[in-house]
Amino acid sequence: MSAKKMMKRFTCLLMLAMIVSLAGYARGGESIVGKWETTQMGMHAVYTFAEDGTGTYATSIGGPIALTWKTEGNLLKMTYTQEAPHKLVGSTTTVTMRTIPEFEYELMGSKLTLTDTVDKLSATFNRVK
């Protein structure tokens, strides 16, 4: 391969790396993957977000609840899935409950602020790991 072609490839790779870096910088260059916790109004809450888009949510009064998550722009979309036994006359069945909340999110270093898109209530979580 000629030196000119190698230089051209190197330049293209360098430009691609810069574009990827700038895209990360525009979004804060950080990821919500990890464990986040908060205590507000006497209740402790913990979110865990895995790289594969799964996670859990637990509070001091219950959990953990399995969830899946994805981000779109500044929105964090989660689907909670929880199975609970429900007693019917003469039998017990399992009811699967699904809720799909959306939060606006802001990630600033070790702080993650989630704002409910419906009620506009916010909670700030601290990165644990």
Rosetta constraint file for C-alpha pairs under 8 A:
AtomPair CA 1 CA 5 HARMONIC 6.57 0.50
AtomPair CA 1 CA 6 HARMONIC 6.80 0.50
AtomPair CA 2 CA 6 HARMONIC 6.34 0.50
AtomPair CA 3 CA 7 HARMONIC 6.06 0.50
AtomPair CA 4 CA 8 HARMONIC 6.19 0.50
AtomPair CA 5 CA 9 HARMONIC 6.19 0.50
AtomPair CA 6 CA 10 HARMONIC 6.05 0.50
AtomPair CA 7 CA 11 HARMONIC 6.06 0.50
AtomPair CA 8 CA 12 HARMONIC 6.24 0.50
AtomPair CA 9 CA 13 HARMONIC 6.13 0.50
AtomPair CA 10 CA 14 HARMONIC 6.07 0.50
AtomPair CA 11 CA 15 HARMONIC 6.13 0.50
AtomPair CA 12 CA 16 HARMONIC 6.13 0.50
AtomPair CA 13 CA 17 HARMONIC 6.14 0.50
AtomPair CA 14 CA 18 HARMONIC 6.23 0.50
AtomPair CA 15 CA 19 HARMONIC 6.21 0.50
AtomPair CA 16 CA 20 HARMONIC 6.24 0.50
AtomPair CA 17 CA 21 HARMONIC 6.11 0.50
AtomPair CA 18 CA 22 HARMONIC 6.06 0.50
AtomPair CA 19 CA 23 HARMONIC 6.10 0.50
AtomPair CA 20 CA 24 HARMONIC 6.29 0.50
AtomPair CA 21 CA 25 HARMONIC 6.15 0.50
AtomPair CA 21 CA 29 HARMONIC 7.75 0.50
AtomPair CA 22 CA 26 HARMONIC 6.04 0.50
AtomPair CA 23 CA 27 HARMONIC 6.61 0.50
AtomPair CA 23 CA 29 HARMONIC 7.70 0.50
AtomPair CA 24 CA 28 HARMONIC 6.21 0.50
AtomPair CA 24 CA 29 HARMONIC 4.10 0.50
AtomPair CA 24 CA 30 HARMONIC 7.14 0.50
AtomPair CA 25 CA 29 HARMONIC 4.31 0.50
AtomPair CA 25 CA 30 HARMONIC 7.98 0.50
AtomPair CA 28 CA 107 HARMONIC 6.98 0.50
AtomPair CA 28 CA 108 HARMONIC 7.33 0.50
AtomPair CA 30 CA 107 HARMONIC 7.37 0.50
AtomPair CA 30 CA 109 HARMONIC 7.63 0.50
AtomPair CA 31 CA 107 HARMONIC 7.99 0.50
AtomPair CA 32 CA 49 HARMONIC 6.73 0.50
AtomPair CA 32 CA 107 HARMONIC 7.49 0.50
AtomPair CA 32 CA 112 HARMONIC 7.69 0.50
AtomPair CA 33 CA 48 HARMONIC 7.43 0.50
AtomPair CA 33 CA 49 HARMONIC 4.82 0.50
AtomPair CA 33 CA 50 HARMONIC 5.44 0.50
AtomPair CA 33 CA 51 HARMONIC 5.87 0.50
AtomPair CA 34 CA 48 HARMONIC 5.67 0.50
AtomPair CA 34 CA 49 HARMONIC 5.25 0.50
AtomPair CA 34 CA 50 HARMONIC 6.36 0.50
AtomPair CA 34 CA 127 HARMONIC 7.16 0.50
AtomPair CA 34 CA 128 HARMONIC 7.42 0.50
AtomPair CA 34 CA 129 HARMONIC 5.62 0.50
AtomPair CA 35 CA 46 HARMONIC 7.10 0.50
AtomPair CA 35 CA 47 HARMONIC 5.87 0.50
AtomPair CA 35 CA 48 HARMONIC 4.36 0.50
AtomPair CA 35 CA 49 HARMONIC 6.44 0.50
AtomPair CA 35 CA 127 HARMONIC 5.89 0.50
AtomPair CA 35 CA 128 HARMONIC 5.25 0.50
AtomPair CA 35 CA 129 HARMONIC 5.39 0.50
AtomPair CA 36 CA 46 HARMONIC 5.56 0.50
AtomPair CA 36 CA 47 HARMONIC 5.17 0.50
AtomPair CA 36 CA 48 HARMONIC 6.24 0.50
AtomPair CA 36 CA 112 HARMONIC 7.70 0.50
AtomPair CA 36 CA 125 HARMONIC 5.49 0.50
AtomPair CA 36 CA 126 HARMONIC 5.28 0.50
AtomPair CA 36 CA 127 HARMONIC 4.54 0.50
AtomPair CA 36 CA 128 HARMONIC 5.50 0.50
AtomPair CA 36 CA 129 HARMONIC 7.57 0.50
AtomPair CA 37 CA 44 HARMONIC 7.26 0.50
AtomPair CA 37 CA 45 HARMONIC 5.59 0.50
AtomPair CA 37 CA 46 HARMONIC 4.30 0.50
AtomPair CA 37 CA 47 HARMONIC 6.37 0.50
AtomPair CA 37 CA 125 HARMONIC 4.98 0.50
AtomPair CA 37 CA 126 HARMONIC 5.38 0.50
AtomPair CA 37 CA 127 HARMONIC 6.70 0.50
AtomPair CA 37 CA 128 HARMONIC 6.85 0.50
AtomPair CA 38 CA 44 HARMONIC 5.73 0.50
AtomPair CA 38 CA 45 HARMONIC 5.43 0.50
AtomPair CA 38 CA 46 HARMONIC 6.63 0.50
AtomPair CA 38 CA 123 HARMONIC 7.73 0.50
AtomPair CA 38 CA 124 HARMONIC 6.66 0.50
AtomPair CA 38 CA 125 HARMONIC 4.79 0.50
AtomPair CA 38 CA 126 HARMONIC 6.34 0.50
AtomPair CA 39 CA 43 HARMONIC 5.33 0.50
AtomPair CA 39 CA 44 HARMONIC 4.24 0.50
AtomPair CA 39 CA 45 HARMONIC 6.27 0.50
AtomPair CA 40 CA 44 HARMONIC 6.67 0.50
AtomPair CA 40 CA 123 HARMONIC 7.75 0.50
AtomPair CA 43 CA 59 HARMONIC 6.91 0.50
AtomPair CA 43 CA 60 HARMONIC 5.96 0.50
AtomPair CA 43 CA 61 HARMONIC 7.80 0.50
AtomPair CA 44 CA 59 HARMONIC 5.43 0.50
AtomPair CA 44 CA 60 HARMONIC 5.13 0.50
AtomPair CA 45 CA 57 HARMONIC 7.36 0.50
AtomPair CA 45 CA 58 HARMONIC 5.70 0.50
AtomPair CA 45 CA 59 HARMONIC 4.19 0.50
AtomPair CA 45 CA 60 HARMONIC 6.47 0.50
AtomPair CA 46 CA 56 HARMONIC 7.98 0.50
AtomPair CA 46 CA 57 HARMONIC 5.72 0.50
AtomPair CA 46 CA 58 HARMONIC 5.28 0.50
AtomPair CA 46 CA 59 HARMONIC 6.26 0.50
AtomPair CA 47 CA 55 HARMONIC 7.26 0.50
AtomPair CA 47 CA 56 HARMONIC 5.78 0.50
AtomPair CA 47 CA 57 HARMONIC 4.63 0.50
AtomPair CA 47 CA 58 HARMONIC 6.69 0.50
AtomPair CA 48 CA 55 HARMONIC 5.10 0.50
AtomPair CA 48 CA 56 HARMONIC 5.20 0.50
AtomPair CA 48 CA 57 HARMONIC 6.56 0.50
AtomPair CA 49 CA 53 HARMONIC 6.88 0.50
AtomPair CA 49 CA 54 HARMONIC 6.18 0.50
AtomPair CA 49 CA 55 HARMONIC 4.52 0.50
AtomPair CA 49 CA 56 HARMONIC 6.93 0.50
AtomPair CA 49 CA 69 HARMONIC 7.64 0.50
AtomPair CA 50 CA 54 HARMONIC 5.40 0.50
AtomPair CA 50 CA 55 HARMONIC 5.56 0.50
AtomPair CA 53 CA 68 HARMONIC 5.46 0.50
AtomPair CA 53 CA 69 HARMONIC 5.10 0.50
AtomPair CA 53 CA 70 HARMONIC 6.24 0.50
AtomPair CA 54 CA 66 HARMONIC 7.55 0.50
AtomPair CA 54 CA 67 HARMONIC 5.75 0.50
AtomPair CA 54 CA 68 HARMONIC 4.26 0.50
AtomPair CA 54 CA 69 HARMONIC 6.08 0.50
AtomPair CA 55 CA 66 HARMONIC 6.00 0.50
AtomPair CA 55 CA 67 HARMONIC 5.14 0.50
AtomPair CA 55 CA 68 HARMONIC 5.95 0.50
AtomPair CA 55 CA 69 HARMONIC 7.37 0.50
AtomPair CA 56 CA 64 HARMONIC 5.84 0.50
AtomPair CA 56 CA 65 HARMONIC 5.34 0.50
AtomPair CA 56 CA 66 HARMONIC 4.62 0.50
AtomPair CA 56 CA 67 HARMONIC 5.45 0.50
AtomPair CA 57 CA 63 HARMONIC 6.56 0.50
AtomPair CA 57 CA 64 HARMONIC 5.29 0.50
AtomPair CA 57 CA 65 HARMONIC 5.15 0.50
AtomPair CA 57 CA 66 HARMONIC 6.68 0.50
AtomPair CA 57 CA 67 HARMONIC 7.25 0.50
AtomPair CA 58 CA 62 HARMONIC 5.99 0.50
AtomPair CA 58 CA 63 HARMONIC 4.31 0.50
AtomPair CA 58 CA 64 HARMONIC 4.28 0.50
AtomPair CA 58 CA 65 HARMONIC 6.25 0.50
AtomPair CA 59 CA 63 HARMONIC 6.12 0.50
AtomPair CA 59 CA 64 HARMONIC 7.46 0.50
AtomPair CA 65 CA 80 HARMONIC 6.70 0.50
AtomPair CA 65 CA 81 HARMONIC 6.68 0.50
AtomPair CA 65 CA 82 HARMONIC 5.95 0.50
AtomPair CA 66 CA 80 HARMONIC 5.90 0.50
AtomPair CA 66 CA 81 HARMONIC 5.61 0.50
AtomPair CA 66 CA 82 HARMONIC 6.65 0.50
AtomPair CA 67 CA 78 HARMONIC 6.45 0.50
AtomPair CA 67 CA 79 HARMONIC 5.32 0.50
AtomPair CA 67 CA 80 HARMONIC 4.30 0.50
AtomPair CA 67 CA 81 HARMONIC 5.91 0.50
AtomPair CA 68 CA 78 HARMONIC 5.54 0.50
AtomPair CA 68 CA 79 HARMONIC 5.27 0.50
AtomPair CA 68 CA 80 HARMONIC 6.72 0.50
AtomPair CA 69 CA 76 HARMONIC 7.01 0.50
AtomPair CA 69 CA 77 HARMONIC 5.58 0.50
AtomPair CA 69 CA 78 HARMONIC 4.31 0.50
AtomPair CA 69 CA 79 HARMONIC 6.46 0.50
AtomPair CA 70 CA 76 HARMONIC 5.96 0.50
AtomPair CA 70 CA 77 HARMONIC 5.44 0.50
AtomPair CA 70 CA 78 HARMONIC 6.65 0.50
AtomPair CA 71 CA 75 HARMONIC 5.54 0.50
AtomPair CA 71 CA 76 HARMONIC 4.54 0.50
AtomPair CA 71 CA 77 HARMONIC 6.07 0.50
AtomPair CA 72 CA 76 HARMONIC 6.57 0.50
AtomPair CA 72 CA 77 HARMONIC 7.69 0.50
AtomPair CA 74 CA 104 HARMONIC 5.59 0.50
AtomPair CA 74 CA 105 HARMONIC 5.65 0.50
AtomPair CA 74 CA 106 HARMONIC 7.14 0.50
AtomPair CA 75 CA 102 HARMONIC 6.58 0.50
AtomPair CA 75 CA 103 HARMONIC 5.59 0.50
AtomPair CA 75 CA 104 HARMONIC 4.54 0.50
AtomPair CA 75 CA 105 HARMONIC 5.96 0.50
AtomPair CA 76 CA 102 HARMONIC 5.75 0.50
AtomPair CA 76 CA 103 HARMONIC 5.13 0.50
AtomPair CA 76 CA 104 HARMONIC 6.11 0.50
AtomPair CA 76 CA 105 HARMONIC 6.29 0.50
AtomPair CA 77 CA 100 HARMONIC 7.08 0.50
AtomPair CA 77 CA 101 HARMONIC 6.21 0.50
AtomPair CA 77 CA 102 HARMONIC 4.66 0.50
AtomPair CA 77 CA 103 HARMONIC 6.52 0.50
AtomPair CA 78 CA 100 HARMONIC 5.62 0.50
AtomPair CA 78 CA 101 HARMONIC 5.82 0.50
AtomPair CA 78 CA 102 HARMONIC 6.55 0.50
AtomPair CA 79 CA 98 HARMONIC 6.59 0.50
AtomPair CA 79 CA 99 HARMONIC 5.73 0.50
AtomPair CA 79 CA 100 HARMONIC 4.52 0.50
AtomPair CA 79 CA 101 HARMONIC 6.88 0.50
AtomPair CA 80 CA 97 HARMONIC 7.81 0.50
AtomPair CA 80 CA 98 HARMONIC 5.43 0.50
AtomPair CA 80 CA 99 HARMONIC 5.34 0.50
AtomPair CA 80 CA 100 HARMONIC 6.46 0.50
AtomPair CA 81 CA 96 HARMONIC 6.77 0.50
AtomPair CA 81 CA 97 HARMONIC 5.76 0.50
AtomPair CA 81 CA 98 HARMONIC 4.79 0.50
AtomPair CA 81 CA 99 HARMONIC 7.05 0.50
AtomPair CA 82 CA 96 HARMONIC 5.68 0.50
AtomPair CA 82 CA 97 HARMONIC 5.31 0.50
AtomPair CA 82 CA 98 HARMONIC 6.71 0.50
AtomPair CA 83 CA 94 HARMONIC 6.29 0.50
AtomPair CA 83 CA 95 HARMONIC 5.61 0.50
AtomPair CA 83 CA 96 HARMONIC 4.37 0.50
AtomPair CA 83 CA 97 HARMONIC 6.23 0.50
AtomPair CA 84 CA 94 HARMONIC 5.51 0.50
AtomPair CA 84 CA 95 HARMONIC 5.43 0.50
AtomPair CA 84 CA 96 HARMONIC 6.50 0.50
AtomPair CA 84 CA 97 HARMONIC 7.82 0.50
AtomPair CA 85 CA 92 HARMONIC 6.50 0.50
AtomPair CA 85 CA 93 HARMONIC 5.71 0.50
AtomPair CA 85 CA 94 HARMONIC 4.39 0.50
AtomPair CA 85 CA 95 HARMONIC 6.17 0.50
AtomPair CA 86 CA 92 HARMONIC 5.70 0.50
AtomPair CA 86 CA 93 HARMONIC 5.35 0.50
AtomPair CA 86 CA 94 HARMONIC 5.75 0.50
AtomPair CA 86 CA 95 HARMONIC 6.35 0.50
AtomPair CA 87 CA 91 HARMONIC 6.20 0.50
AtomPair CA 87 CA 92 HARMONIC 4.48 0.50
AtomPair CA 87 CA 93 HARMONIC 6.41 0.50
AtomPair CA 88 CA 92 HARMONIC 5.64 0.50
AtomPair CA 88 CA 93 HARMONIC 7.14 0.50
AtomPair CA 101 CA 116 HARMONIC 7.72 0.50
AtomPair CA 102 CA 116 HARMONIC 6.44 0.50
AtomPair CA 102 CA 117 HARMONIC 6.02 0.50
AtomPair CA 103 CA 114 HARMONIC 5.68 0.50
AtomPair CA 103 CA 115 HARMONIC 5.17 0.50
AtomPair CA 103 CA 116 HARMONIC 4.65 0.50
AtomPair CA 103 CA 117 HARMONIC 5.39 0.50
AtomPair CA 104 CA 114 HARMONIC 5.81 0.50
AtomPair CA 104 CA 115 HARMONIC 5.10 0.50
AtomPair CA 104 CA 116 HARMONIC 6.54 0.50
AtomPair CA 104 CA 117 HARMONIC 6.36 0.50
AtomPair CA 105 CA 112 HARMONIC 6.92 0.50
AtomPair CA 105 CA 113 HARMONIC 5.57 0.50
AtomPair CA 105 CA 114 HARMONIC 4.68 0.50
AtomPair CA 105 CA 115 HARMONIC 6.32 0.50
AtomPair CA 106 CA 112 HARMONIC 5.80 0.50
AtomPair CA 106 CA 113 HARMONIC 5.19 0.50
AtomPair CA 106 CA 114 HARMONIC 6.78 0.50
AtomPair CA 107 CA 111 HARMONIC 5.94 0.50
AtomPair CA 107 CA 112 HARMONIC 4.65 0.50
AtomPair CA 107 CA 113 HARMONIC 6.53 0.50
AtomPair CA 108 CA 112 HARMONIC 6.43 0.50
AtomPair CA 110 CA 126 HARMONIC 5.73 0.50
AtomPair CA 110 CA 127 HARMONIC 5.01 0.50
AtomPair CA 111 CA 124 HARMONIC 6.51 0.50
AtomPair CA 111 CA 125 HARMONIC 5.63 0.50
AtomPair CA 111 CA 126 HARMONIC 4.79 0.50
AtomPair CA 111 CA 127 HARMONIC 6.21 0.50
AtomPair CA 112 CA 124 HARMONIC 5.55 0.50
AtomPair CA 112 CA 125 HARMONIC 5.04 0.50
AtomPair CA 112 CA 126 HARMONIC 6.40 0.50
AtomPair CA 112 CA 127 HARMONIC 7.50 0.50
AtomPair CA 113 CA 122 HARMONIC 6.66 0.50
AtomPair CA 113 CA 123 HARMONIC 5.63 0.50
AtomPair CA 113 CA 124 HARMONIC 4.18 0.50
AtomPair CA 113 CA 125 HARMONIC 6.17 0.50
AtomPair CA 114 CA 122 HARMONIC 5.47 0.50
AtomPair CA 114 CA 123 HARMONIC 5.47 0.50
AtomPair CA 114 CA 124 HARMONIC 6.37 0.50
AtomPair CA 115 CA 120 HARMONIC 5.57 0.50
AtomPair CA 115 CA 121 HARMONIC 5.45 0.50
AtomPair CA 115 CA 122 HARMONIC 4.20 0.50
AtomPair CA 115 CA 123 HARMONIC 6.65 0.50
AtomPair CA 116 CA 120 HARMONIC 4.84 0.50
AtomPair CA 116 CA 121 HARMONIC 5.41 0.50
AtomPair CA 116 CA 122 HARMONIC 6.44 0.50
